[in-house]
Amino acid sequence: SALSNGGSSGFRLSLRLQYQSLDLRPDTLTLTSLGDTSRLGATARDLDSTLVATPIISYASRAPTIATISSTGLVTAVTTGATWLVATGRGATDSTRVIITQVPASVTVTPASVSLREAETQQYTATVKDARGNVIPAPTVTWSVSDTTKATITPTGLLTARDSGSVTITARSGSATGAASA
C-alpha cells in the first residue's frame, strides 16, 4: 500500500492486492484428440486467505506448439506431447501439466474388398484416426483374418490367399477396429 499527499485536496490511499496463493485445477490435464479443448479453473486467496471473487490471472503455455491456453484459461491440444501451463496473478503462480495423446477412435482398412486366387497376396493398410478425425501417425495396428484356413495375414498387413472362400480382414488399434474382405 502507499500513502501520498494528493496535493491541496488531501491524501490519496492506493492498495495493491497481492495473492497469497493461486490454485490451478486440474493438476494434470489429458486431452485425447488434436483440437480438443478444456477450460482450467483457477482460484486465488488474498493475504488473509480470503477467496478472491474475481481474480486477475494471466496464462501461458511453456510449449504452445503442443498446447495453447487463452486469456480465459481455455486449453487447446495442438500436437501430441506434454507441457506445463502456468497461471500468474499478483505475486502468486501455479501450474498444470497437460498431456496430449491421440486415442484411436476409427480404423479404415484399404483396399475394402479384393478377389484373390490361391497363393496370391494383397497388402492392406490401416488409417487410424482420433475422435476428431485427425490421422494418428505410426499407430500400433494388430491384423487378423476370420479364417486362417483360407488366408493368413502378417503383422504388417500382407494377406496371402490359401484356399477358396471369403474372409474378413480386421485391423485393430486400441479399441477401434476396421475391416475389409477378400
Secondary structure, 3 states (H helix, E strand, C coil): CEEEECHHHCEEEECCCCEEEEEEECCEEEECCCCCEEECEEEEEECCCCECCCCCCEEEECCCCCEEECCCCEEEECCCEEEEEEEEECCEEEEEEEEECCCCCEEEEECCECCCCCCCEEECEEEEECCCCCECCCCCCEEEECCCCCEEECCCCEEEECCCCCCEEEEEECCEEEEEEC
